[in-house]
């Protein structure tokens, strides 16, 4: 038996960074999802019920691949299990992040901004030697200014002020956050906002 469960990729309590509401997530989880179960050369298809549960037969000696919503760009999930994992668990929990949904929604809501500052662009910019973190223009606390100066010095990174006052939308803030997270990962910056 298996269970499909979508969850929020961003568990911050700040509603600005939450792009999928609890109601939307509940609706997604109560939908029927297509399931493709692959073991060796055997391929079976089924669907989940309203609780995300599905049943399938498997050979305990073969690897197991499960594809959820194969034809969806935002609801797809792929899982690979070794035989011993299948035997140890009576129900396989397939948890799928809402990140693809969030990115898709934000890419439509702030199309131009997204095309300039998505996670792939962060990787491109890094490879081009463009070491930057995106920032919001305006008044800045002394502490924030010190943090930025420290990052500039320690990581050879510049701050690019791309959002100002009324030009900020939730979608743009989430895009900025994902870009910065990717760039910080590439630069080896940890534990900084």
N, C-alpha and C positions, 0 to 999 in steps of 0.2 A: 504494500500500500504506500501511497505517496501523498504529500500535501504541498500545494503551491501557496506561498504567502508573499505578498508585496509589502515592503516596509520603506519608511522614510530614510533616505540616505543622509539627510542633514537633520540630526536630532537636536539642534540648537533650539532653545526656548524662544529665541527672537523670531517672531512671525515674518519679519522681512525676508529671512533666508529660507523660509519654508515655501516651496512652490506647489506642493501637493497637500491639499487639506485633508483632514481626517475623514471627511465625508467622501471625497474623491477616492481616497485609498480604500475605504470600506466598500465602495461601489466596484472598484477594480477587483478587490479580493472576492466579491460575491459573484463576479462574472464566471462563465464557463470558459476555461482555457484549454486550447488544444495541446495534447501531449503526444510526443513521438518517443517511443522507447526502442533503443537499439542495443542488441546484444549479438555481437559477431555479425552474421549475415541475416539475422532475424530482426525484422522491423515491425513493430505494432503501433497502432494509433488509438488514442482514446481521448476523452475529455474529462475535465474536473466537474464535480457537482457544485452546488451553490456555496459550499463550505471550503472549496479548493481541494477536496479529496478525490483521488483517483486510484483505481486498482489495476494491477498488472501482474503478469506471470513472468518469472525470470529463472534463468539457469544459474545456480549458485557458483558455478565454476568460471563464468565469463564476466568480463568487464561490462559495465552498464553505462550507457549514455542516454540522457534524457534531454529532450529539447522541448521547451515550453513556448507556445505561440511562435512557431518557426517563421511564419510569414509576416510578423509585425516588427517594425523597426524600433518601437519604443517599449513593447511588452515582452520581448524575447528574453529567454534565459536558457543557458546551456550548462549541463551538469555531467560530471564524469565520476563514477564510483568504482572502486575496486571490490572484488567479490566479498572480502572479509567485512567491509563496511555494510554491505547489504545484509549479511547474515546477522550482524550485531544489532541492527536497528529494525524494529518491526514496521516503523513508518519513516520513510525518507522525507525530511523536511527540505523543500526547495524554496529558499528565500531569495527574492529578486528585489533589488533596489529600485526605487523610483527615480534614480538619477537620469536615466534615458528620457523619461517622461518630462522631468524638470528641464533638461537641456533643450528638448524639442520645443516645449512651451516658450521658454525664454528666447530661443532662436527665432521664433515667429514674432513675439512681442517686441523684441528689440533687434530686429534683423541686421541693420547696419552695424550696430555696436557689436553684436555677436560675431559678425563676419571679420571684424578687426581683432577681437580679443577672446577667442575661444581657447580651449586647452590645446588644440593642435597648433594654433598660432603661437601659444607660449613655447611649445617645443621648437617650432620654426625660428622664433625670435632668439631662443637660447642657442640654437645651432649657428645662427648668424652672428652671435656674439652680442646681441642686444639684451643685456642683463638689466631688466626693468621690473619694477612692481608698479601696479596701477594704484593711483591714489585719488582721493576726493579733495578738490580745492576748497579753500575757505579758511576760517579761523582754526588754529591748531594749538593744542595745549603744549606746555613746555615738555611734559613727559613724552608726548607723541613725537615732538620735534627731536628730542634726544634719542628716542628709539630709531627714528629714521636716519639720523646722523650716524648712529652706531652701525646700523645695517649697511649704510653706504660705505663706511670705512672698512668694516670687517668682511664684507662679501662683494665689494666692488659692484654694487647695484645702484641704479638710479631710480628715482620716483618720477613717474609720468602721470601728471594730473589730468585725468580724462573726464571726470565728472564734476559738475559745479551746480550748486543750488537746485533750481527747478528742473534741471536736466536729468536729475536722478529719478529712476524708477526702480521698483523692486527687481524687475528682470535684469536691469543693468547692474544693480548691486550684486545679484547672484552671479552674473557672468564675470564681473570683476573679481569676486571671491574665488570662483573656480580657476580663473586665469592665474591669480596670485598663488593659490595653493599649488598649482602645477609648477609655476616658476620657482617657488620656494623649495619644492621637492628637487627640482633640477639643480638648484644652487646649493643644496645641502643646508638650507636654513630650517631650523627646528625650534619649536616652542616659542614662536613669536606670532602674536595675533594672527 
